[in-house]
Every structure is written in structure tokens, then in C-alpha cells.
Amino acid sequence: MDFIVGTWSFCYDAIKQGEEMFRNQTNCMDTIEKTINYIEEDEIYGPCIVGRGGPPNSAGYREYDAALMDGATLRFGAVTALRGIPNAVSVARAVMERSPHSMLSGEGAGLFAKGQGFISRETPTPQNTQVPGGGHDTLGVIAVGQDRNLSVGVSTSGAPGKHPGRVGDSALPGGGLYANPQGAACCSGDGDEILKFCPSFHIVHLISQGRSPQDACEEVVQNIYRQNKHMEIAVIAADIKGQYGACSTVQSWTDPLTQKQYPGFPYVIWSKDLSCPEIKVAPTIS
């Protein structure tokens, strides 16, 4: 890999533990899947609204949304409202590679996953009322390979206490993520509002027109802020030139694992030239 960008500071350990793999890995999809799996499969990340420990819906079940997109080919795979299978990004990849479809949802996603050998490991649980912040923290990862191919993936357990079957922006192409041969983007925040703006598509479209990822992120977030000053959105992006960018409307954010407070949206960057990943804070639009 040339570099990796991830949303929120809590993905630091997932990226750090994969450093050696990244230096030798050439497949962007493998890189993204393994990085996201690290968080999905560890209950400690539940307060981050991702994976096995994430908050259940109003019926007491966890329903996961996840997606992957390959920039070079535009291949896309997603699952939404997938019940009881926390490594949802791996199911999304299976949809992309082993089915004639691009997105499966609810019961159908579950039937497909079980047919592919994935195991449902959950039973109803009481609602978790201890989730900090607004509960909108989608994990997103962008990987850019040495061949300048890039891919993007996302995963979330969704808004705490959501209605069964609710789907936010995360796994929707153009909404929570998008990639083409020139760039990739993904976002996190209030999914019921974000999906109205298709921000990831707009960011990548601007990159394709020659804008830098940073400029593209800022322009799209500014445009959204003009129309809705009350929603939370955070975006990251990258291009095949090796540039990346980020922007948000987040004024401050406390990492639910470390309790460290950041003056905005913290994201993680790793590149082959860095000795270890770095946490940066994106510019805030307000």
C-alpha cells in the first residue's frame, strides 16, 4: 500500500497492527477488509457504533450495514440491516464477488451470508444506553495501492435504538462511500440526513475534475452546511496522486475508548513513509 486513511481516532490500533501487512500488501480490498474486521470483531469497539459490541436496535437486535467499492472497476458490494453477523464488510465483499447483485438487505442478506458460511452469533440484548455522543460513528477506510488503484470500505452497527430495518447512508453508493479511477471518499455522521446529499459522489466528482481531495471535501461540506447547519457530517477522501483530505462540521469529539477530546473530527493516516500512523484533526466548517 502507498497509504491508508481511516475515519475517527479509534481506528488507530487497527491500522497500526496492520502496518507490516500494508507494506507488503498490494490488494486494496484485502487491506480494507482486514482493517475493518479488526474492529468489527472486537466488542471493545461497541461504543464506536461498529461491529459485535455495537448498540442494538429498538427490538434488541444488532443490524449491520457495510459496503466496499473498487475505484478501478466500480465494482460494489453492500449489505444493509444484516442481523447478527458482525463482520459485515466481509459479507459485503462476498456480495460483490460471489453474487450477481450489488446490495442485499435484511433477511435476504442474512440468507446469503449463511449460504456463504458466515455464522450468526447473536441473540436479542437489552438496548445499550451508554453510547457516548450522538451515536453516528461509521468506520470508513480508504486504501491507495502502489499501482495507484484505490478502494473504500465502510461498516457500522447504525444509530442506537433505530427502528428494525432502518438504513442510513453508510452502505449507499454515492452517500456513505464512493470510488472511481481518480479518487475515493467516505463519510460519517447523521446518516438519515447525509443520504439526502450524496456527499461521497460529489467529492469524488470534484476530484475527477482536478480538485484536490482537501478542496473537494471542504467544498462539499460547506455546501451541505449552508443547507443544514444542525447536522453532523465528517468526510475523508484520497486520490491516485497520493493526496488526501478531510473536513467536518464536528466542533469537538471525545474518543469513547481513550476519553481523549479532539477539537474537531480526528482521522488516521498511514503511509509507507511514516514510521507509525498519525492522528490528524480535520478543518471544521461552522
N, C-alpha and C positions, 0 to 999 in steps of 0.2 A: 504494500500500500504506500501511496505517497502521503496521504493524510486522511484523518477521520475527524468529524465534528459531531458532537452529541448535545442534545438539549439537557439543561439543568445539571447542577454540580453533582447530583447523586450518581451520575453515570461515570464519574472519575475512576472508581475502582474497577468497573467493568472494562474500561478502556486500558487502564494501567496493566491489569493482569493479562491482557492480550497483546502486549507490546511485541513480544518475541514472535508471536504468530503473525502480527501485522507486517513485521519487517520481511518475513518470508512468504507471506500470502499474496497471491495475485488475483484471487477471485473476490470481487467486491461483495457478492451475495453471501458467500461464506463468512466474510468478516462481519457483515451487519447481523446476520442470523446469530452467530456465536456471541457477539457482544450483547445483543438484546436478550438472548437466552439466559445469560449470566444473571440478569436482573429479574426476568420473568420467573425463574425457578427458585428464587430465594425469598422466603417470606419476609425477611427483614425489610424489603423494599415496598411492602404493602402501603405504608403511609405516603409513598410516592405515586400512588394510583396506578401501579403496574404489577401484573403477574399474580403469583399464587397468594400473596398476602393482601391483595388489594381489597377495597371495600365492596361488599355485596350490594345487589340492587334491592329494591323495596320488598321483594319476595324472599330475600335471604340467599340468593344465588349470585355467584360471580359470573359475569358475562364479559368476554374479552373481544376487543377489536384490534386488528393488526393488519398490516399491509407491507408489501415490498414492490419496488419498481426499479427496473433496469433502464438506465438512460440511453444506452446504445441501441437497444432493440424496442424500447417502450413496452416490454413485457411487464405485466402487472398481475399481482395476486393478492387477494384480501379475504378476510373473514370478519364478520360482524355478529355481535350477540352470540358468540361461541361460548357455550356453557361448560364450565368445569375442566377445561384444558388450558392451563396457564401458559404453556409455550406456544402461544397463538401465532407468533411470527413464523414458526416452523410449519404450522398448518397452512398459513397464507402462502408460503413458498411451495408447499405441496399442491395447492390450488393452481398456482402459476405453472408448475412444471408437469403435473400429473393429471390435470383435468382439462376439458375443453372450455372451461369457464374462467372468468377473471375474478369473480366475487361470489362467495357463498355466505348465507346468513342463517342464524338461528338454528332450528332443528336440522335443516339441511346441511349446514356447516358441520354440525356435530356428527351426523351420519357419515359424511365424507371423511372426517378426521378418524373416526373409529375404523372405517374401512381401510385407512392407510396405516393402521397400527397404533394410533395415538390413544392414550388411556385417560378416561375421565377419572379424576381423583378427588372430587369434591362432593360434599353434601351440604344441605342448607345450613347457614350460620347466622347468628344474630348480626344485625347491622352494626358496623363499626362507626361509632360516633366520635372517635378520637382522631379523625383525619384532619391535619392542620391546613390552614389556608383555605383557598377556595375549592380545592379538590379538582383541579383541571390540569394535572401534570402528565401530559403524554410524553413518553420516551421516544425521541427521534434520533436516528443516526444516519449520517451521510458518509460514504466511503469513496475516495478517489484513488484509482489504481495507477500503477506506474505506466500502464498503457493509455492513461488518461480516460479510461472508461470510468463511469461513476454510477452509483446506485444509492437508493434511500430506503429506509425501513422505519416503521413506527409500531408501537404497541401500547395499549392502555387497558385498564380494567374499567375505565369510564367513570362518570360522575357518581359519587357516593349516593346510595339510595335512589338511583334512577329507576324509572318505570321499566319493567321487563321488556326487552326488545328495543329499548332506546339505542339509537346510533348517533354518534356525534360526527365531527369532521375527520377524525384521525385516519380512518381507513379509506376515505373517499378520495379518488384520484383528482388532483387539482385543488382539493381542500386541505386535508392534513398532510399531503405529500405529493410531489410530482418530480419527474426527471425526464430529460431528453438528452440528446448527444452533447449539448452545450453546458447544461447545468442541472442542479438538483436543489430542492428546498423541502422543508417540512416545518410544521408549526405545532404549538401547544397553547392551551388556553381554554376559553369558554366555547366548547365545540358546537353548542346549539346556535351560537352567533357566528362563529368563524365560518361555518359551512355556507353562509349566505354570501361570502365574499370571494371564494376560490383563491385565497392568497398564494398558495404554493404555485399554482399555474401562472399567476400574474408575475411572481418573482422570476420564475424560470423564463417566461416570455421576455421579460426585460433583459435578462442575461443573454438570451439568444439574439437580442438586438444590439448587444455590445456593451451593456451596462455592467459595472462591477457588481458582485454579489452584495457588497455593503450598500451601495447606492440603491440597488433593487429592493433590498429588504426595507430600507428606510422609506423609500417612496411608497411602497405598498402599505406599510404600517401607518404612515401619515395619512394616506387616503382613507383607510379604514377608520382611523381616529377622528377624522373630520365628520364622518357619518355616525359614529357611535363612540362617544367619549367615555363610556362606562364599561365597555367590555375589556377583558384581559386577553392579550394575544402576545406570543413570543415566537419569533421565526429565526431559522438558521438557513444558510444557503452556501453553495460552493459551485465553482466552475472548473472546466477542464484545464484552465491555465494555472491552477493551483491557488486561486484566490478563494477566500471565504468571507462571510459576513453574517451579522446578526442584528436584530433590533426587537424592541418590545414596547408595550405600554405598562410594563410592570415597574412600579415605583420602588418596591423592596420585596425581598423574598427570603424566607428562612428555610434552610435545608432541614427537612424533617428528621434526617439521620444524625447530623452533626450539630444541629441547632445554630449553625453559623448564619448570620444575617448578611445578605448581599444588598447593595444599593441599586437593585435592578435585577435583570434576568441573567443568571450565571450559566454559561455554556462551557463545554470542554473541547479543546482542540489537541490533537496529537499529530505530529508529522515525523517523518524519518530523520529529520534534522534536530529533533528535540530529544533531550535525554529522558524526559518523562512528560506526561500530559500536562497541560496548563488549563486552569480555570480562568476565564475571562468574563467580564460583565458587559453586556450589550448596551448600546445607547438607548435611552428611554425617550419615547415620544409622549409629550404631555402638554 
